[in-house]
């Protein structure tokens, strides 16, 4: 059994298409999406349609939730983007529009499969809590989260890929040569972002989870980000910085 774990697509169609093409080369049995299909990017509808077709399971992200309800804690740039995204989701015939909203409204906040927990944010707050690399300096917070981890927790939300250990370590993909074994130790694993990387690498990021080999593999995928940037620049409701940051991965 091999799963591709994708997260934080954020309406970036070019990145999602490139990642799905790469997944097709990895002998993957199914795709699991850890949320934030929409928000920030210029193609929410197209990304949502692709995820609906390709992912066997999708978890609710905070931007997906904000499309349904009033956003909580969003900065002005994110707020304008999510209001524009709502308008886009309402485009099309009634059947298509209803299918989109039904899909988002029925997304689960988490999924537990034996020892594997899948969330968007954290094991304490599946949708909204951020677990940044610097969280390792807050032992009480890390301990509290690991108490809720059955064995492995896969998450997104921060757009910063890496592995958290109970020993207060954060291991970046480049530090483990993009492959990490799954042993007896509990782990929290951030799978990175497809559509808006923020670890100073502008390539799309996702993880392949191999149950039999007991390993995870980080994959980085080039995509034509200038095409996405051009669409953002051409959309008045989307701030230019949402395009600019795609060049630097920050």
N, C-alpha and C positions, 0 to 999 in steps of 0.2 A: 504494500500500500504506500503510495507516494501522493502527498498533497502539495499543491502550490498554495501558499498563503500570501494573499495580497491585501493591501490596506491603503487608505488615504489616497484615493485616486483623484479626488477633488476636480471632477469635470475635465480632466486632461485626457482627451481622446487619443492624441498621438502617443502619449506614454502608455496608456492602457493597451492600445493595439500592438505596440512593440513588445510589451510584456507578455501578452497572450501569444504572440508569435514565438517568443522564446520558450514559454511554457510548453508549447506544442513539440519542442525538441527534447523535453526532459522526461519522457515516459511517465507523465503524471496521470494519476487515476481520477483526481477531482480537484476543483478549485474552491477554496474557501476565502471569502472576503471579510475582513475585519472592520469594515465600516468606512464612513466618510467617502461615499461614492460621489457625492456632490459637494458644492461649495467652492468658492475661489475661481474655479476654471470655467472656460467658455462653452463647454459641451456637456452640460449635466444630463440632458435627455439621452444623447447617444451613449454616454458612459453607463447610465442606468440600464438602458436596453441591453447593452453587452453583458453587464453583470447578471441581469435577470436570465439571460440565456446560458451563460458560461459557468456561473458559480453554483455549486450544489448547495451552498449555505452562505448566508450573508448576515453579519452582525450589525446592529444599529450603532452608527457613529454619532458624535455630537452635532455635526453639520447636517446629517440626515434628520436627526431629531429636530434641529432648528428649522428645517424646512417645513416641519409639521406644526411646531408650536413656537411661541415667542422665544427668540434666542436669549440665553442667559450668559452674561459676561463676555459678549462679543465686542471686539473693538470696532470703531467706525468703518474700517475697510472691510472687515468680515461681515459686518451687519449689512452694508450696502450690497455686498456680493450675495448674501443669502436671500435678501428680498428680491433681487434680480433673478436668482435661481428659482424662487417660487413662481415667478411669472413665467419662466421658461417651462417649468413642469406642467403648467396649465395650457400650453400650446398643443394644438392637435384636436382630433375628433374626441368625442366624449368617452368612447371606449378605451382609447389609448391613454387619455389623461387619467381615467379611473384606475386603469391597470397600474400606472406608475404610483399613484398615491396609495393604492391597496398594498402594493409591494412594500413601500417604505413603512407604512403604518403597522405592518405585521412582522417587522424585523424583530428578532429576539435580542435582548441586551447581552446575553452570554450563551455559551454552549459548552456543556461538559461531556466529554467522551472518555470514560474510564479515568485515566490519570492526566488527561489533556484538557485544559481549560482554555477557551477562546473568548476574548473580550476585545473591546476597542480601547478602553482607557486603562483600567487596572483591576486586579482581583477584588479590591475593596469597593470600587465604584466603576462598574463595567463600561460606562459611557463617558464620564467626564473627568476622571482624575488623571492628571499627568504624572508620568514617572520618567523624569529627565535623568540623564547620566549623573548629574550632581546630587540626585536623590540618595546616592550611596553614602553621603555624608550625614544623613539623617537615619541613624540606626533604628530608632523607635518606629519610624514610618516603614522602613524596609522590613523589619521584623513583623509588623502588623500585616503587611501585605503578604509576606510569605506564609503566614499562618493560614491564609485563605487559598493557597496554591496546593492543589492535590499532589502534583509532581512537576508538571510543566504548565506554564501559562504563556500563551501567545497573545501579543497585543500590538497596538499601533499608537495613534494619537499624537505622539511627539514628532514623528517623521524622522526620528534618529535611531537607526538600527543598532542592535547590540544585545548582549546577554548580561543579565543581572544575576549574581549569585548571592546566597545567604551570607557569604563572608565579606559583603560590602565591596564587591568588585563589579565593574562594568567593563565588559570585553567587547571592543569594537570588531566588526567583521575583518578588517585588515589585520588585526592582531592575532587572529586564529586562522589566517589564510582562507577565510570565507567558508570554513567547514568547522562544525563543532559537534562533539559527541554528546549523546544524551545518556548520562549515567544515572546513578542512584540519587545524586544531589538534586534538590529542587532548583528550578530555574525559572526566571521570567525572561521571555525572549521577545524583543521588539523587532518586528519584521521589516521596518522601514516604510518608506512611502513610494508608491508608484508615481503619483502625479505632482508631488511637490517636496522633493528631498531637501533636508535641512542639515545635512552632515558635511557640507562643503564638497559634496560629490554630486554633480548635476544629473547623473544617470539615474534612471528609475531603479527601484529596489524592491525585491520580494524574496521569499524564502521557499525552498523546497524541503518538506518534512518527509523523511524516509523512515517509516515505522520499523521495517525489517532491519535495516542497517543501523538504526538508532543514531541517526545523525541529522543535522540540519545543514543546508547549503544556502548561503547567501548568493543571490544572483544580481548583478548590476547590468543594466541594459541601456544602450544608447538609443535616443529617439530624437526626432527633428523638433527640438524645443523652440526654435525660432518660429516655426509654424504656429505653435500654441501662443507664443508671445504676441505675434501679429494679430491673432484673434482677440486677445485680451486688450491690446492697444485700441482695437477698433470698436470695443464695447465700452461706451461711456460710463456705465454703472460699475465696471470693474476697474479698480485702481491700477495704474501702470506698474506699481511696485510688485503686484502679483505676477506680472510677466518678468520683470527685471530679476526677481529672485530665482527664476528658473535657470538663468544662465550661471549663477554662482552656487546654486544648491544651498542657499542659506535662508 
